[in-house]
Amino acid sequence: MDIKFTPQKEGLRAVIRGDLDMLSANELRTLLDAELQNTAKRHLILDLAGVSFIDTSGLGVIVGRARKLAPFGGKVSVCASNERVYRILTLSGVNKIMAVRGPEEAEVSAGEG
């Protein structure tokens, strides 16, 4: 797994590549929490375009960050342009907890910038 952070006006953007699974979940959680603390950002934008696989451990990290930020008025949003990853996020109900952009919306967003 590889992660790159970019502080933005609306929050912290994390571009993630690789698999989000049991093997990488703890590392991802640690890196996200440290960067959120260092930048004092309340909103987290997860760009999962480079993620090819996600399991319940990866989902837990994403949902956990939303729960951690909520008491401070923060939120998490996800951009999942990989159809398989998007389906897992929607089938698991993550899209009911936070904003999740799918492949079509990700393409539109990319073209707008």
Number of C-alpha atoms within 10 A of each C-alpha: 15 13 17 11 16 13 16 12 9 11 19 22 23 21 18 19 17 16 19 25 19 13 12 15 22 15 13 20 16 11 16 21 12 12 16 20 11 9 12 12 18 20 23 24 22 21 21 24 21 17 20 15 16 20 15 15 16 21 17 15 20 23 15 14 19 20 15 15 17 14 10 10 9 16 20 25 19 24 21 25 21 17 14 14 21 23 13 17 22 13 10 12 11 18 16 10 13 15 14 21 19 20 17 11 14 19 12 10 12 8 8 7 5
